[in-house]
Amino acid sequence: MERRQMVRVVVDEMRRYDQNPTRLQCLTVVRNITRQYPKSFADMAPNGSLLGGDYSSLLIQVKNRIENLNRPASCMRHRSSRSSSTNKRRPSDIYGCTRFQTDLPTEETDETVEQKRPRLVDIYSQEGAAGALRAEVKNLMGLTFCLQRHHINALPPPDVEDMRSKWPFLFIPKFIYAHFELLTDISVLRTLELSMEECGRTITQYFTRKPTNNDVKNVLSKGEDDEMALRGTGPTFLTGLAAVFAVYYVFNLQYQDEAACTLEFIQRRFIGVNPERGSKATRGKGLSKMTGSIVQKKHCTVNGNVSTLLKNLIDFQWDFI
């Protein structure tokens, strides 16, 4: 109760200066709090050691408080009016987003924003992907973000070709990254690059000492060649991974079952999307590995395998500090 009250006081004070502080601004405030009062606010294991970034849970509480205060009634009406008994918004669509549906830019109307969209289509038809380098395109894509969200969030969901015809530049990595940042307040490529520099080697060392299967051993055996590929110029593994990951959020997609654990690990450890509730993983029925029969999937906020790996990596880091 006292912690929640403190969060309210901190958020109210922050919003005196900015009604919608960015994630980076929140992170700065939260880091200062946990550094000054680690015993009260830092995330700690039962043995007293710090967990992860040590500020994750407090950051989540602050961001959630801000989102709850800033969530406009018009957005709620937009979602409810478009829902029906057969077409309902899935919790996974909104998961991790801070601007799932936004208001129009100042001095813009529905008509003026829609008038900008054909100009983008025209530039793409003439110049293709090269048009993404134009300052005009960057400006128009930013101004039409609210319309992009309106089309993406339509119920029933639009098909890919329809979206590609309306928003061709939204399928280019540069603007996938930009849309993701507006949607979540996170620069996906830069965050992924920094996280790989911070903990990539730790993960490699962990699996080198504790390989789980032959596939892992085979990947690790390539060593320096793979590391150079990650750092190469032009399109790289990291730029591709950032685009693929961002697409799940940009287009309201759920994680595929086969990749759900990997994507959630990337989401939580590398990108820093850690909502207190919900999941991007699919829900419903699945095949039981124990019995081979169809069973109802258990739902939990953090996948058990992901949680175990995160904890093991933290323990591994502490053992070698």
C-alpha positions as CSV (number, residue, x, y, z in Angstrom):
1,M,0.0,0.0,0.0
2,E,2.8,2.5,0.9
3,R,4.7,1.6,-2.2
4,R,1.6,2.2,-4.4
5,Q,1.1,5.6,-2.7
6,M,4.7,6.5,-3.3
7,V,4.3,5.6,-7.0
8,R,1.2,7.9,-7.2
9,V,3.1,10.8,-5.6
10,V,6.1,10.3,-8.0
11,V,3.9,10.1,-11.1
12,D,1.9,13.1,-10.1
13,E,5.1,15.1,-9.6
14,M,6.4,14.0,-13.0
15,R,3.2,14.9,-14.8
16,R,3.4,18.4,-13.5
17,Y,6.2,18.9,-16.0
18,D,5.1,16.4,-18.7
19,Q,1.7,14.8,-18.9
20,N,3.1,11.8,-20.7
21,P,6.8,11.2,-19.8
22,T,8.7,8.9,-22.1
23,R,10.0,5.5,-20.9
24,L,13.6,7.0,-20.8
25,Q,12.5,9.8,-18.5
26,C,10.7,7.3,-16.3
27,L,13.8,5.1,-16.3
28,T,16.0,8.0,-15.2
29,V,13.7,8.8,-12.2
30,V,13.3,5.1,-11.2
31,R,17.0,4.4,-11.3
32,N,17.7,7.4,-9.0
33,I,15.1,6.1,-6.6
34,T,16.4,2.6,-6.5
35,R,20.0,3.8,-6.1
36,Q,19.1,6.0,-3.1
37,Y,16.8,3.5,-1.5
38,P,17.7,0.0,-2.7
39,K,16.4,-1.8,0.4
40,S,12.9,-0.3,-0.2
41,F,12.5,-0.2,-3.9
42,A,15.2,-2.4,-5.7
43,D,14.2,-5.9,-7.0
44,M,16.0,-8.4,-4.8
45,A,16.3,-12.1,-4.5
46,P,15.7,-13.9,-1.2
47,N,19.4,-13.9,-0.6
48,G,19.6,-10.2,-0.8
49,S,21.2,-10.0,-4.3
50,L,19.9,-7.6,-6.9
51,L,17.7,-9.0,-9.7
52,G,18.3,-8.0,-13.3
53,G,18.3,-4.2,-13.7
54,D,17.0,-4.0,-10.1
55,Y,14.4,-1.4,-11.1
56,S,12.1,-3.3,-13.4
57,S,9.1,-3.7,-11.1
58,L,9.2,-0.1,-10.1
59,L,9.5,1.0,-13.7
60,I,6.5,-1.1,-14.6
61,Q,4.4,0.4,-11.8
62,V,5.3,4.0,-12.8
63,K,4.6,3.4,-16.5
64,N,1.3,1.7,-15.8
65,R,0.2,4.5,-13.5
66,I,1.0,7.1,-16.3
67,E,-0.8,5.0,-18.9
68,N,-3.9,4.7,-16.7
69,L,-4.0,8.4,-16.1
70,N,-3.4,9.3,-19.8
71,R,-5.7,6.7,-21.4
72,P,-8.3,8.8,-23.2
73,A,-11.9,8.0,-23.1
74,S,-12.1,8.4,-26.9
75,C,-9.8,5.4,-27.3
76,M,-11.9,3.3,-25.0
77,R,-14.9,4.2,-27.0
78,H,-13.1,3.4,-30.3
79,R,-12.2,-0.1,-29.1
80,S,-15.6,-0.9,-27.6
81,S,-17.6,0.5,-30.6
82,R,-15.7,-1.7,-33.0
83,S,-16.0,-4.8,-31.0
84,S,-18.8,-7.4,-31.3
85,S,-19.5,-10.9,-30.1
86,T,-17.4,-12.3,-32.9
87,N,-14.8,-9.6,-33.3
88,K,-13.3,-8.7,-29.9
89,R,-10.0,-7.0,-29.2
90,R,-7.5,-9.5,-27.8
91,P,-5.5,-8.5,-24.7
92,S,-2.4,-9.5,-26.6
93,D,-3.0,-6.7,-29.2
94,I,-2.6,-4.0,-26.6
95,Y,0.1,-5.8,-24.6
96,G,3.2,-3.7,-24.1
97,C,1.8,-0.6,-26.0
98,T,1.7,2.9,-24.7
99,R,0.0,4.4,-27.7
100,F,-2.2,1.7,-29.1
101,Q,-4.6,4.2,-30.6
102,T,-3.7,7.9,-30.5
103,D,-5.5,11.2,-31.1
104,L,-5.0,13.3,-34.3
105,P,-2.0,15.6,-34.4
106,T,-2.7,19.2,-33.4
107,E,-4.4,21.2,-36.2
108,E,-5.1,18.1,-38.2
109,T,-8.5,16.5,-39.1
110,D,-9.5,13.1,-40.3
111,E,-9.7,14.5,-43.8
112,T,-6.3,16.3,-43.8
113,V,-4.5,13.2,-42.4
114,E,-6.2,10.9,-45.0
115,Q,-5.1,13.3,-47.8
116,K,-1.4,12.6,-46.8
117,R,-1.7,8.9,-47.3
118,P,-2.1,8.9,-51.2
119,R,1.0,11.0,-51.4
120,L,3.0,8.3,-49.6
121,V,1.6,5.7,-52.0
122,D,2.5,7.8,-54.9
123,I,6.1,8.3,-53.8
124,Y,6.5,4.6,-53.2
125,S,5.0,3.7,-56.7
126,Q,7.6,6.0,-58.3
127,E,10.7,5.4,-56.2
128,G,10.0,2.1,-54.3
129,A,11.9,1.5,-51.1
130,A,14.4,4.2,-52.0
131,G,11.7,6.8,-51.2
132,A,12.2,6.0,-47.5
133,L,15.3,8.2,-47.6
134,R,13.2,11.3,-48.3
135,A,12.6,13.7,-45.5
136,E,9.1,14.2,-46.8
137,V,8.3,10.5,-46.3
138,K,9.6,10.5,-42.7
139,N,7.5,13.6,-41.9
140,L,4.3,12.2,-43.5
141,M,4.7,8.8,-41.8
142,G,5.0,10.5,-38.4
143,L,1.9,12.7,-39.1
144,T,-0.2,9.8,-40.2
145,F,0.7,7.5,-37.3
146,C,-2.8,7.8,-35.8
147,L,-4.4,6.8,-39.2
148,Q,-2.0,3.8,-39.5
149,R,-3.1,2.7,-36.0
150,H,-6.8,3.2,-37.0
151,H,-6.4,0.9,-40.0
152,I,-4.3,-1.7,-38.2
153,N,-6.7,-1.8,-35.2
154,A,-9.8,-2.3,-37.4
155,L,-12.1,-5.2,-36.5
156,P,-12.1,-7.6,-38.2
157,P,-8.3,-7.2,-38.7
158,P,-7.1,-6.1,-42.2
159,D,-5.2,-8.6,-44.4
160,V,-1.5,-8.0,-45.1
161,E,-2.0,-7.1,-48.8
162,D,-4.6,-4.5,-47.9
163,M,-2.2,-2.8,-45.4
164,R,0.7,-3.0,-47.9
165,S,-1.4,-1.2,-50.6
166,K,-2.4,1.5,-48.1
167,W,0.9,1.9,-46.3
168,P,3.8,0.5,-48.4
169,F,6.5,2.3,-46.4
170,L,5.2,0.6,-43.2
171,F,6.8,-2.7,-44.5
172,I,10.3,-1.2,-44.7
173,P,12.5,-1.8,-41.6
174,K,13.2,1.9,-41.1
175,F,9.5,2.7,-40.6
176,I,8.8,-0.6,-38.7
177,Y,11.3,0.6,-36.1
178,A,9.8,4.2,-36.1
179,H,6.3,2.9,-35.7
180,F,7.3,0.5,-32.9
181,E,9.0,3.5,-31.1
182,L,5.9,5.6,-31.3
183,L,3.8,2.6,-30.2
184,T,5.9,1.6,-27.2
185,D,8.4,4.5,-26.4
186,I,11.2,2.1,-27.1
187,S,13.9,2.4,-29.9
188,V,13.9,-1.3,-30.8
189,L,17.1,-1.5,-32.8
190,R,19.2,0.7,-30.5
191,T,17.9,-1.1,-27.4
192,L,18.6,-4.5,-28.9
193,E,22.1,-3.4,-29.9
194,L,22.9,-2.1,-26.4
195,S,21.4,-5.2,-24.7
196,M,23.5,-7.5,-26.9
197,E,26.7,-5.6,-26.0
198,E,25.7,-5.7,-22.3
199,C,24.7,-9.4,-21.9
200,G,25.4,-11.2,-25.2
201,R,28.7,-12.5,-24.1
202,T,27.3,-13.5,-20.7
203,I,24.7,-15.6,-22.5
204,T,27.3,-17.2,-24.7
205,Q,29.5,-18.0,-21.7
206,Y,26.5,-19.5,-19.8
207,F,25.6,-21.9,-22.6
208,T,29.3,-22.7,-23.2
209,R,29.6,-23.9,-19.6
210,K,26.1,-25.4,-19.5
211,P,25.1,-26.5,-23.0
212,T,21.5,-27.9,-23.1
213,N,21.7,-29.9,-26.3
214,N,23.7,-30.6,-29.5
215,D,22.1,-27.8,-31.4
216,V,23.3,-25.3,-28.8
217,K,26.8,-26.9,-29.0
218,N,26.8,-26.6,-32.8
219,V,25.9,-22.9,-32.7
220,L,28.5,-22.1,-30.1
221,S,31.2,-24.0,-32.0
222,K,31.0,-21.4,-34.8
223,G,32.3,-18.8,-32.4
224,E,33.9,-15.8,-33.9
225,D,32.2,-16.2,-37.3
226,D,28.8,-15.7,-35.8
227,E,30.0,-12.8,-33.7
228,M,31.3,-11.0,-36.7
229,A,28.0,-11.6,-38.6
230,L,26.2,-9.9,-35.7
231,R,28.4,-6.8,-36.0
232,G,28.6,-6.7,-39.9
233,T,27.7,-3.6,-41.9
234,G,24.4,-3.2,-43.8
235,P,21.5,-5.6,-43.1
236,T,22.6,-7.9,-40.2
237,F,21.1,-10.5,-37.9
238,L,20.3,-7.7,-35.4
239,T,18.6,-5.4,-37.8
240,G,16.5,-8.4,-39.1
241,L,15.7,-9.5,-35.6
242,A,14.6,-6.0,-34.5
243,A,12.3,-5.8,-37.5
244,V,10.8,-9.2,-37.0
245,F,10.2,-8.6,-33.3
246,A,8.7,-5.2,-33.9
247,V,6.2,-6.5,-36.5
248,Y,4.4,-8.5,-33.8
249,Y,3.6,-5.3,-32.0
250,V,3.1,-3.1,-35.0
251,F,0.5,-5.4,-36.5
252,N,-1.1,-6.8,-33.3
253,L,0.2,-10.3,-33.8
254,Q,0.5,-13.1,-31.2
255,Y,3.8,-15.0,-30.8
256,Q,3.8,-18.3,-32.7
257,D,3.8,-21.3,-30.4
258,E,7.1,-22.6,-31.8
259,A,8.9,-19.3,-31.2
260,A,7.0,-18.0,-28.1
261,C,9.7,-18.7,-25.5
262,T,12.5,-17.2,-27.6
263,L,10.4,-14.1,-28.4
264,E,9.4,-13.6,-24.8
265,F,13.0,-13.9,-23.7
266,I,14.0,-11.2,-26.2
267,Q,11.1,-9.1,-25.2
268,R,11.9,-9.2,-21.5
269,R,15.7,-9.4,-21.4
270,F,16.8,-7.4,-24.5
271,I,13.9,-5.0,-25.4
272,G,12.7,-4.3,-21.8
273,V,8.9,-4.8,-22.4
274,N,7.8,-6.2,-19.1
275,P,4.0,-5.6,-18.5
276,E,2.7,-6.9,-15.1
277,R,-0.2,-8.6,-16.8
278,G,-0.9,-10.3,-20.1
279,S,1.1,-12.1,-22.8
280,K,1.8,-12.1,-26.5
281,A,1.7,-15.9,-26.6
282,T,-1.3,-17.6,-28.0
283,R,-4.0,-18.9,-25.6
284,G,-6.5,-21.7,-25.9
285,K,-6.0,-25.4,-26.4
286,G,-2.8,-27.3,-27.3
287,L,-1.2,-30.7,-27.4
288,S,0.0,-32.0,-24.1
289,K,3.6,-33.3,-24.3
290,M,2.9,-35.7,-21.4
291,T,-0.3,-37.4,-22.5
292,G,-0.5,-36.5,-26.2
293,S,-4.1,-35.3,-25.8
294,I,-5.6,-31.8,-26.4
295,V,-5.7,-29.8,-23.2
296,Q,-6.4,-26.2,-22.2
297,K,-3.2,-24.2,-22.1
298,K,-2.2,-22.8,-18.7
299,H,-1.8,-19.0,-18.8
300,C,0.8,-17.1,-16.8
301,T,2.3,-13.7,-17.1
302,V,5.8,-14.9,-17.5
303,N,6.6,-18.2,-19.3
304,G,8.1,-20.7,-16.9
305,N,11.0,-21.5,-19.2
306,V,11.8,-17.9,-19.7
307,S,11.6,-17.1,-16.0
308,T,14.0,-20.0,-15.2
309,L,16.5,-18.9,-17.9
310,L,16.4,-15.3,-16.6
311,K,17.0,-16.4,-13.1
312,N,19.8,-18.8,-14.1
313,L,21.6,-16.0,-16.1
314,I,21.3,-13.7,-13.1
315,D,22.8,-16.4,-10.8
316,F,25.5,-17.0,-13.4
317,Q,26.5,-13.3,-13.5
318,W,26.7,-13.2,-9.8
319,D,28.9,-16.3,-9.6
320,F,31.5,-14.7,-12.0
321,I,31.5,-11.1,-10.8
